[in-house]
């Protein structure tokens, strides 16, 4: 890219920031897979296990076992999918939503302490970066949905 954007440097910065960011909350520690499932269900709403498999870096037996544990711990519940009574939808319980909410609030508080140490100019750049990162996330979600649709179309033929 000839636009001055150093994607190697940007990738390293995002990786380094992510490493710090995911460790900001010191409340209610869970393993990464558990947190990933809880946050995915919080953001995407009720999902079938097969849909959750597409977002998580786990094989079906491991995810099935994790979901069973989360259900046993009162963080996730299953209910019949109204569109297909044979399938189950997974969603967060009140306790599961509270874990996600409290971790988010704690992360915001910790991040605000770090951002307070930036200059006014750096905070202004960061504000614009949030919009760009949101846009990249939207593009990735659209690309993933299109890829899933193409895969389904190939399977039907």
C-alpha positions in Angstrom: 0.0 0.0 0.0 1.5 3.3 -1.0 -0.6 5.4 1.4 1.9 5.5 4.2 0.1 2.9 6.2 2.6 0.5 7.7 0.5 -2.7 8.2 3.3 -4.6 9.8 3.7 -1.9 12.5 -0.1 -1.6 12.9 -0.5 -5.4 13.3 2.2 -5.4 16.0 0.6 -2.5 17.8 -2.8 -4.2 17.7 -1.3 -7.5 18.9 0.6 -5.7 21.8 -2.5 -3.7 22.7 -4.7 -6.7 22.7 -2.3 -8.6 25.0 -2.6 -5.8 27.5 -6.3 -5.0 27.0 -7.6 -8.6 27.5 -5.8 -8.6 30.9 -7.1 -5.3 32.2 -10.0 -6.7 34.2 -8.9 -8.2 37.4 -12.4 -9.3 38.4 -13.9 -12.7 37.8 -11.1 -14.5 36.1 -12.0 -17.1 33.6 -10.0 -18.9 30.9 -9.9 -17.4 27.4 -12.3 -19.9 25.9 -15.0 -19.3 28.5 -14.7 -15.5 28.2 -14.8 -15.7 24.4 -18.1 -17.7 24.5 -19.6 -15.4 27.1 -18.7 -12.3 25.1 -19.8 -13.8 21.8 -23.2 -14.6 23.2 -23.4 -11.2 24.8 -22.7 -9.4 21.5 -24.5 -11.7 19.0 -27.5 -12.8 21.1 -28.9 -16.4 21.1 -26.9 -18.7 18.9 -27.0 -22.4 17.9 -23.9 -24.4 18.9 -23.1 -24.7 15.2 -23.1 -20.9 14.8 -20.9 -20.5 18.0 -18.4 -23.0 16.5 -17.8 -20.6 13.6 -16.7 -17.9 16.0 -14.7 -19.9 18.5 -11.3 -21.5 18.1 -12.5 -24.8 19.5 -13.5 -28.2 18.1 -17.1 -29.3 18.5 -16.4 -31.8 21.4 -14.5 -29.1 23.4 -17.1 -26.4 22.8 -20.0 -28.8 23.7 -18.2 -29.6 26.9 -17.5 -26.0 27.7 -21.1 -25.0 27.0 -22.3 -27.8 29.3 -20.1 -26.5 32.1 -21.3 -22.9 31.6 -24.9 -24.2 31.7 -24.1 -26.1 34.9 -22.5 -23.0 36.4 -25.7 -21.0 35.6 -24.0 -18.7 33.0 -25.6 -20.1 29.8 -29.0 -21.6 29.1 -30.4 -23.6 26.3 -33.8 -23.3 24.8 -35.5 -24.7 21.7 -35.0 -22.7 18.5 -38.5 -21.3 17.6 -37.5 -21.7 13.9 -36.5 -25.4 14.3 -37.7 -27.3 17.3 -34.9 -29.9 16.9 -32.2 -27.3 17.4 -31.3 -25.4 20.6 -30.3 -21.8 21.1 -27.7 -20.8 23.6 -28.0 -17.5 25.5 -26.6 -15.9 28.6 -28.4 -16.0 31.9 -28.7 -13.0 34.0 -25.5 -14.1 35.9 -23.7 -14.6 32.6 -24.7 -11.1 31.4 -23.5 -9.6 34.7 -20.1 -11.2 34.3 -19.7 -9.7 30.9 -21.0 -6.3 32.1 -18.8 -6.1 35.1 -15.7 -7.1 33.2 -16.5 -4.5 30.6 -17.0 -1.8 33.2 -13.8 -2.8 35.0 -11.9 -2.7 31.6 -13.3 0.8 30.9 -12.2 2.0 34.3 -8.7 0.6 33.8 -8.4 1.9 30.3 -9.5 5.4 31.3 -6.5 5.5 33.8 -4.2 4.7 30.9 -5.9 7.2 28.4 -5.7 9.9 31.1 -1.9 9.8 30.7 -2.1 10.6 26.9 -1.8 14.1 25.5 -4.9 15.9 24.2 -3.6 15.2 20.6 -3.1 11.5 21.3 -6.7 11.2 22.8 -8.0 12.9 19.6 -6.2 10.4 17.4 -7.5 7.6 19.6 -11.1 8.8 19.2 -10.8 8.6 15.5 -9.1 5.2 15.7 -12.2 3.8 17.5 -14.3 4.7 14.5 -11.9 3.1 12.1 -11.5 -0.1 14.2 -15.3 -0.4 14.4 -15.5 -0.1 10.6 -12.8 -2.8 10.2 -14.8 -5.0 12.5 -18.0 -4.4 10.4 -16.1 -5.2 7.2 -14.7 -8.5 8.7 -18.2 -9.5 9.8 -19.6 -8.9 6.4 -16.8 -10.8 4.7 -17.3 -13.7 7.1 -21.0 -13.8 6.4 -20.4 -13.7 2.7 -17.8 -16.5 3.0 -20.3 -18.6 5.0 -23.0 -18.0 2.4 -20.6 -19.1 -0.4 -19.6 -22.2 1.5 -23.3 -23.1 2.1 -24.1 -22.5 -1.6 -21.2 -24.9 -2.6 -22.5 -27.5 -0.2 -26.0 -27.3 -1.7 -24.7 -28.0 -5.2 
